[in-house]
């Protein structure tokens, strides 16, 4: 199983990615071992995740969400809380 996840960075920016282990990936982000983007925006906090059956569908969703405006992403997140 694959997950799409969205993180909230310390500066309020949002970051989307995919992984098979969300907890481990968030931990790696906070250890400065994941994304260059988040490295300068620590700590990060997991605020959203979706489950997918395979990497391809998770990647397609990631690419879709990365094209969205911040407001549209926040609306998606708010619907799940």
C-alpha positions, 0 to 999 in steps of 0.5 A: 500500500502507498500513501499520499501525505501532506505536511505543514512546515514550520513556516506554514507552507505545505508539502506533499509526497508519497511513501509506504510508511508515513510515520517513518517518512515524517520522522526522516523529514524532521531528521533532515534526511528526506526532502531538500524543501522541508530541510529548511522548514523544520519541524514538519507536522503531518496534516493529511494522508490518503491510502492507495493500492499502488505507487502509480495511483499515489503518484498521480494523486500527488501530481494532481494535488501539487498543482492545486492552490493552497486554499484548495489543499486546505479545503481538502484537509478540512473535510477530513478533520 
